[in-house]
Amino acid sequence: MARLSIEDLSFAYRDREVLRGITFPVAAGEVLGLVGPNGCGKTTLIRCVDGMLTPHSGRVRLEGQELRTMHRREVARAMAYVPQSAGNQTASTVFETVLMGRRPYLNWTVSLADEEKVVAALDLLDLGGLALRKVGELSGGERQRVMIARALVQETGVILLDEPTSNLDVCHQMGVMEVLHGLAEERGIAVVLALHDLNLAATYCHRLLVLSGGSVYSHGVPEEVLNEEMLKDVYGIDAVVKRDLAAPYVVPVRPGSLEGGA
């Protein structure tokens, strides 16, 4: 059984259809990358899966149970969501913000075990030295890592991330993806993340789902999905896909530079 299953999901804002007939499973231990151009529906899809938006049709299942039948606290113990920004948590310290990820398990007090989980997540994401800083004082990349740490301490079987590397430098992009990939394989977490960097996606995702115009253009392992035809059809660019490394590597080319054998 898939840890997360999306079945024929469709969504529209009033009369504007954004998603149409989206279907895919995500297994335990798998990292699935959602890729596609701006406006293709990646963020909307993640919000539908998380329950922030209600699909007009279709189903979202967590461990076989329909999301709409689950209590919100129950969902929070099964699935974590990392948005693109820190939201209104900027007045809290880093430690306090990450500790909020333990909320689904807390009653009236915070235990030593809860605090230790926060410390471990901060260390994992190279944030230990920032624990007492206000989130509002951090850079965009540091805030993004704080939000990921908060999701990790929720200890869920599914993690959804909306462009988690968009504000990070190359070093921290790779660091975050290493953490997510490692957690998926070591703890059996199903990770779904929207990404713009196709090369990062190819390196760290087990499978890619390409969205175009609100529907699935292709779905499979990076070696199958990343090709010149897809890049032309979906992104409207000429590109060469190098296949001499461990993962496919996309090299965009300037218009006209492929002519005449250049």
SVG drawing of the C-alpha trace seen along z (x, -y; Angstrom):
<svg xmlns="http://www.w3.org/2000/svg" viewBox="-17 -41 47 43">
<polyline fill="none" stroke="black" stroke-width="0.4" points="0.0,0.0 1.2,-3.5 1.9,-5.7 0.3,-8.6 -2.1,-8.2 -3.6,-10.9 -6.5,-9.7 -8.0,-11.6 -7.7,-15.0 -9.0,-18.1 -9.2,-21.7 -10.4,-25.1 -10.4,-28.6 -14.0,-29.7 -14.2,-29.0 -10.5,-28.6 -9.4,-25.0 -5.9,-24.6 -5.5,-20.8 -7.1,-18.1 -7.2,-14.3 -4.0,-14.1 -3.1,-10.6 0.1,-9.3 1.2,-7.2 4.2,-7.8 5.7,-4.9 7.4,-4.8 11.1,-5.7 10.5,-7.6 11.3,-11.2 8.9,-12.4 9.8,-15.7 7.0,-17.8 8.5,-19.8 7.1,-22.1 7.0,-25.8 5.6,-28.6 1.8,-28.4 1.5,-24.7 -0.2,-23.9 2.6,-22.6 1.8,-24.7 -2.0,-24.2 -1.4,-20.5 0.6,-20.5 -2.1,-22.5 -4.8,-20.1 -2.8,-17.2 -2.2,-18.9 -5.9,-19.7 -5.5,-23.5 -7.5,-23.4 -10.5,-21.1 -10.3,-19.3 -13.4,-19.6 -13.1,-15.9 -10.8,-13.0 -9.3,-11.6 -6.2,-12.0 -5.4,-8.9 -3.0,-8.7 -2.1,-5.0 -5.3,-4.1 -7.5,-6.4 -9.2,-9.3 -7.9,-12.7 -11.3,-14.3 -12.4,-11.7 -9.5,-12.4 -9.4,-14.8 -6.9,-17.7 -4.7,-16.6 -4.6,-13.1 -3.5,-14.5 -0.8,-16.6 0.6,-13.4 0.7,-11.7 1.8,-14.5 3.9,-17.7 3.9,-20.7 6.7,-23.1 5.5,-26.3 7.7,-28.6 8.0,-31.2 8.0,-31.4 4.7,-33.1 3.9,-35.0 6.5,-33.1 9.1,-35.9 8.7,-37.1 9.5,-33.7 12.9,-32.3 14.2,-29.5 13.9,-27.0 10.3,-28.0 9.4,-27.9 10.8,-24.4 9.2,-23.2 5.8,-24.1 6.2,-21.0 5.6,-19.0 2.2,-20.6 0.2,-17.5 1.7,-15.5 1.6,-18.1 -1.0,-18.5 0.0,-21.0 3.7,-20.6 6.8,-20.2 8.9,-17.2 12.6,-16.8 12.2,-14.4 10.4,-17.0 13.2,-19.5 15.8,-16.9 14.0,-16.2 14.2,-20.0 17.9,-20.1 18.5,-17.1 16.6,-18.7 18.5,-22.0 21.8,-20.2 20.8,-18.2 20.1,-21.3 23.1,-23.3 20.9,-25.6 22.2,-24.8 24.0,-28.2 20.8,-30.1 18.5,-28.5 17.9,-31.7 17.8,-34.1 14.4,-35.6 13.2,-34.0 12.6,-37.5 16.4,-38.3 17.4,-35.4 18.1,-35.3 15.6,-33.8 17.6,-30.6 18.0,-30.2 14.2,-30.7 13.6,-28.0 15.8,-25.5 13.9,-26.4 10.6,-25.5 12.1,-22.2 13.4,-21.5 9.9,-22.1 8.5,-19.6 11.1,-17.0 10.2,-17.1 6.5,-16.3 7.8,-12.8 5.3,-12.1 5.3,-9.5 4.8,-12.0 6.4,-15.4 5.3,-17.9 7.6,-20.8 6.9,-23.7 10.2,-24.8 12.3,-24.1 15.6,-25.1 14.4,-28.3 16.2,-30.7 19.3,-28.5 22.8,-28.7 24.2,-25.7 25.8,-24.3 22.7,-24.4 20.5,-23.2 22.5,-20.1 22.6,-19.8 18.8,-20.0 18.3,-17.5 20.8,-15.1 18.8,-15.3 15.5,-14.7 16.8,-11.9 18.5,-10.3 15.4,-10.5 13.2,-9.0 15.5,-6.0 16.4,-5.5 13.0,-6.2 10.7,-5.2 9.2,-8.7 7.4,-9.6 8.7,-13.0 6.9,-15.1 8.5,-18.4 8.0,-21.0 11.3,-22.0 12.4,-24.4 16.0,-23.1 15.7,-20.1 19.3,-19.0 18.8,-19.0 15.6,-17.0 17.3,-14.5 20.1,-14.0 17.9,-13.5 14.5,-12.4 13.6,-8.7 10.8,-9.8 9.6,-13.0 6.1,-14.0 6.0,-16.7 3.0,-19.1 2.0,-21.0 -1.1,-23.1 -2.6,-21.5 -2.3,-17.9 0.4,-15.2 2.7,-15.4 4.9,-12.5 5.8,-10.5 8.7,-8.2 12.4,-8.0 14.5,-11.0 16.3,-9.0 12.9,-8.5 11.3,-11.8 14.2,-14.3 14.6,-14.5 14.9,-17.1 11.3,-16.6 9.8,-17.2 11.9,-20.3 10.7,-21.7 7.1,-20.8 6.7,-21.8 9.3,-24.6 9.6,-25.8 13.4,-25.7 16.1,-23.9 18.3,-21.9 20.8,-19.0 20.4,-16.3 23.8,-14.9 23.8,-11.3 27.4,-10.7 27.0,-11.4 25.2,-9.5 22.0,-11.4 20.7,-13.1 22.0,-16.7 20.0,-19.4 22.0,-22.0 19.8,-24.8 21.1,-26.3 20.6,-29.7 18.1,-30.0 19.8,-29.1 23.0,-27.8 22.2,-24.2 22.0,-25.1 24.8,-24.2 26.2,-21.6 27.3,-24.2"/>
</svg>
